[in-house]
Amino acid sequence: MNKKPRVVVGLSGGVDSSVAAHLLLEQGYEVIGMFMKNWHDESVTISNECPWMEDSTDAMLVAEKLGIPFQAIDLSEEYRERIVDYMFSEYEAGRTPNPDILCNREIKFDIFLKAAEKLKADFVATGHYCQKGEIEVNGKPVYQLLAGADPNKDQSYFLCQLSQEQLSKALFPIGHLQKPEVRKIAKELDLVTAEKKDSQGLCFIGKVRLPEFLQQQLKPKKGKIIQIPEDLEVFEKYKIPSGIALEELDEETLQNLTFPIHYQENQGKIIGEHNGAHYFTVGQRKGLHVGGTGKPLFVISTDTQSNVIYTGLGDDHPGLLRNALFVQNDQIHWIREDLALKPGESARYEARIRYRQALTGATLIRKENGLYVVFDQAQKGIASGQFVAWYAGNETIGSGTIF
């Protein structure tokens, strides 16, 4: 008698993972539901938005209804070490972290996966809106991370740091469905999560008041807000030179295009005061509390060392728009290792720097010191610490942390 493959589903207490568990049962898997508790500190969670106790109860009720074993696992210590500490140090350094991408790489498909393997699981499954493909390259299986069928919910960007090994053990049971179909299935099954609102905020924590969250570690500190004029001479060297193929641009030009601009206080005028440069990110518009500017004011750079925020007027300010970015060697990640570029090679892909952002054509140029990504259209608010992901059609090929 053939043994059923065993899969542990990360039941979050939401509708997506609930339906994922049901579909796996239908497909003949032996299913175990597991709830991850990642957070204890209620002081910074907006309690009525996504309390973990309610989620845990909902996850348990779903498991009961589906007739599958259920257990909760406390990963709060690992979550603090790998995600929260990373967030604090990134914000402190004036960078913009993406905890959800890290949570998938470090928690769901690493620590959670190892916990599942202790239960002799063959796979782990989540309620992500993405799909997995498998092809053969040089006689070996290669796993593909494909976009979810629902273009409004596609979450492949959040999984852009997964490895071949992690993908080999991953299942995404709802990736071929549209969100309304998922809710319909949950309703028909009379699951407690059928009408539950989608959770917002940090993965498996819920909605967090970010300023209060950061203030636990990063203390408020008053500093200047400086407005940079748009005709600053420095912006000239950040334009792509015409008449030269991108692949033929020299290293200095590429660095000018991609490295962050460092402003001086005397290049602009003081227009207000803030409570800490580490609370702000490039591209941010809200929270500056400076009136009477006419056009909206955007953060174009933060200096956490001298505690100064540099801003620009309007969403077409040259300090807000960049044509290119750089990824250091140790931050380049290829999901499709067989397509990795070697120094001196280049390739055309589509890329994005945020979730749900429209994909833009880009040229990837690999040099000895790292990877340059040059976009066909200038991108707004490229910030150090964010992730860039590149795609071929609906397949995520690789990603990297922006320098």
N, C-alpha and C positions, 0 to 999 in steps of 0.2 A: 504493500500500500504506500502510495506516495505521500510524503509529509507535506502539509501546506506550508508555503513560505510565511515566516512570521514578520510582522511589521509593527513598529511602535509609532503611534501617531501623536504628535505634539498637540494635545487638545488645549486650546487657549481659552475656551469658554465662549468662543465666537461661532458664528454660523459657518464660516468657511471650513475650519478644521472639523466641525461636527459632520458636515456632509462628506468631507474627505474620508473620515472613518467609515461612514456608511457605504460609500462606493467601494472601498477596499474589501469590505465584507462581501459585497455583491460579486466582486471579482475573485473570490475564493481564498483570500488571505486569512491567516490567523492574526487577529488585530488586538493590540493592547493600547489603551489610552493612557497618556501620561501628561500631567500638568506641571509646567515649570514655574516654580516660584522664584522670581528674580529680585524681589525688592521687599524690604521691611519698613523703610522710612516713609511713614504716611505724612510727615510734616510738609513735604514738597509735592505730594501727589494731590491733584484736584480730586478729592475723594468721591464726589458723585459722578465723575466722568468714567472711571474705570478701576474700581476697587478690586484688588486681587482676590479677596475672599469671595466676592460674588462670582467672579470669573471661575474660581476653583469649584464652587458649588455647581455652577452651570455645566462645567466640564464633567463633573461627577454624574449629574443627572442625565447628560447625553450618553455617557458610557453605560449607565444603568438601562436606559431606554433601548440602546443598541445591543445590550447583552454582552458587553465586552469587559474584561478586567480593567481596573483603573488604579493608578497610583499617582501621588504627587511627589515631586522631587525638588528639594531646595537647592537652587544654584546661586543664591544671593551672594555668597562669598566670591565665587568665580566671576559673577557678573560685575561685582564692584571692582575686582582686580583688573579684569580685561576690558570692561566697557566704561564704567563710571570714572575710574582713575584716568583712563585714556581721554575721556571727554574733558575732565578738569585740566589735564596737562596741555591738551590742544588749545583750549580756550585761553589758558594762561599765556601761551606762546603766540596768541593772536591768530590762530588758525581755526578753520571751520570743520569740525569733525562730522562724520556721518555714523552715528551709533548703530543704526539699523543694519547697515552693510556689515559692520564688525560683529554685531550680534549673530547674524546668520553664519558668518565664517567661524567665529570663536565659540559660540554657545550652542545654537541649534544643530549645527553640522559638525561639531567637535565634541564638546562636553556631553551634550544630550545624546549624540550618536554613540559615544563610548558607554553611556549608561544603558542605552538600548542594546548594545552588543553584549553587555553583562547579562541581559535577559535572553540571550541567544537569538536576538533579532537579526533577520537578513537585511532589513531595510528600515529607514525612518521616513515618515511622511509628514508633510505640513500642508496647510491650507493656502499655499502661495498660488497666485495666478501666473503660472509659468508652466512650460512643458519640457520634457526631456526626450532627446532623440539619441539614437545610437547608430553609428556608421562604422565601417571598417577602413582603417588606414594602415597600409603595409602589413595586412594580415592580423592586425590587433584591433580590439574594440575601442572606439573613441566616443565619449559621451558629449552630447550637445545640450547647451542651455538655450531653450527656445522661448520666445515670447508667449504670454498667455493669449488665448483666443479672444478674450474680451479686451479690446484696445484701451478702454477706459480704466481697466484694473491691472494691466500687465505689470508684474512686479519683478521682471528679470533683472532690472537695474540693481535691486536690493541683494541679488544673489551673485553679483558680478565678480566676487572674490572667491567663489567656490573652486575647488580643485577637481581634477579628474577622479581622484579617489573618493572625495565627498559626493560627487555627482553619481558615482557608481552605486552608492548606497541610498540615494535619495529617490523618493517618489512624490509626484505632485498630482494627486488624483483629480483635482477640480480645474486643472489648467486648460482643459479643452472646452470648458463651459463659460457662459455669460453669467454675470452676477445675478440677474433676475432668475435664471434657471436654478442656481444654487439655493436661493431663498424658497423657490417653488418646491424643490425636493425636501427641504427642511420642514416646510409647512405640511406637506403630504405625510411626512413621518411624525408630525406633531412634536417636533423637537423644541425644547424650551428656548433655544437660541434663534429660532426662525425669524423673529421680528427684531432681534437685537441689533442696535446700531453698530456700525463698524467702529472698532477702537481707533483712537488717535494717539499720537505721541510715541514715546519710546517703546520698542518691542517688548511685550510681556510685562510692562510696568504700568502703562497707561499714560494719561496726559499729565505732564509735569510742568509746574511753573518754572520756566527756565531761569529767570533772574534769581528767584529764591533758591533754586537748586544750585546754581553757580555760587551764590553768596555763602553757601555752607563752607566753601573752601576759598573762594576768591573774594576778598573783602572789597566793598565799595571804596572808590578813591577818585576824588574829583580831578578833572582834567579839561583841557581845551578842545573845543570843536573848531576846526579850521576849514574854511571853504577855499578850494583850489580853483583858480580860473581855468576856463577850457582852452585858452590860447597859450598855455605854458609850452615853452620851446621843447621840453623833454618829450612831449607826445609825438613829435615828428619822427623820432627814431623807432617808435613802436608801430610804424606802418609797414606793411609788406612792400618791398621794392618792386616796381613794375618791370616787366621785360625779362625777368629771370625765373627759370623753372624752380619751384619750391625745393626740389631735391638737390639743386645746385647752390642753395644758399649756404654761406659759410657759417661756422660755429658762432662767431660774434653776432651776426645778424639774427640768427635763431635765438640766441640768448637775449638779445634786446627785445625780441618779439614775445618771449615767454616768461622771463624772470619778473617777479613782482617789482613794481615801481616803488622806490623809497623817496618819500617827499620830505622837504625841510619846512619847518614852521614859517620861515620868512618867505615861502613861495605863495602864501595865501593870507587870508584875513581871519581873525578870531570872530566867530559868530555866536558862540554859546559855550555851555559847560555840560559835561557828562559825569556819570558816576563810576566810570571804569571802562577803559578801552577793551578789556577782556570780555565785556558783555555784548560787544558788537561784532558783526561780521560784514565782510565785503558784500555790497549789493543790498544791504538792509536799508529800509526806508522808515520803518516805524520806530518810535522810541527816542528820536533825537530831540523832540520838543523844541524845535526852533521855528518860529513863525515868521510870516511876512516875507517869504523868499519868492513868492510867485509860483515858480515851477517847483515840483517836489525835489527834496534834497536826499541824496543817496550817500551811503558810506562807500568810499572808493579805496580806503586803506586804513589799517589800524596799526599803531605803534605801541605795543604793550610795555616796552622798555621805558619810553618817556611819557606813556599814558596820554597819547594824543590821538584823536580821531580826525581823519581827513575826509572831506565830503566834496561832492560835485553837484551842480545844479542840473536837473533834467535827466531823463533816461538815455539821452544821446551824448552825455558828457564823455569825452575821450578817456577819462580815467576809469570809467565804468565798463567800457567796451574793450575787449581784447581779442585779437585774432588767433592767438596760439597759447599753448601751455606746455609745461615740461614735467616729465616724470623721471625721477632718479632710478638708476639701475635696480636698486634693491626694493623698489616699490612697483616695478612692472610685473603684472600678473597675466599670464595667458591661460584661459580656460582650455582653449585649443592649442596645446603645446606644440602640435605639429605645424602650426601656422606662425610660430614665434619669429619675429624679425631679428636678423643678425646685424651688427654694426655695418653701416654702408647700404643697408636695404631700406626700401620704403614700400608703402602699400596704401591703397585707397579703402576707406571704410566710412561708415556713418558713426557719429559719436554724440554723446550727451554728457552733461555735467550735473544734472539733477534728475530726480524721479519725475516722470511724466513730461519732461521737456521734449519738444519735437526733436527728432534726430536731424543732424546737420552733416553734410558731406565734409570729410576731413582727410588730410594726407598725414599718415604716420611716417616719421623719418627717424630711423634708429641710428644713433651715433655711439661712440665709445662710452660717453658719460651718461647716456640715458635715451629717453624717447621724447621726441618733439611731436606734438599734435597741432597741426595747422588747419584751422577751420575755413570753410568756404565763406561763411558769414561770421562777422565779429560776434562774440558771445558776451552776454551781460553778466557782470558779477562773478568772474572766475576767481575763486578764493583758494588759497593754500589750505591743504588738508581735505578738501573735497575729493570725491572720486570721479574720474572720467572713465566712461565705459565705451567700448567700440563694438560695432555690430556689422554683420554681413547679412542683409535682409532681416529676417526675424531671429537670427542667432547671435547671442552675445559671444564675442570672440575673446575679449580680454578686458582688463581694467588697470587702473593705477591711481595712486594718491598724487594729487597735484602738488608740485613743489611750491 
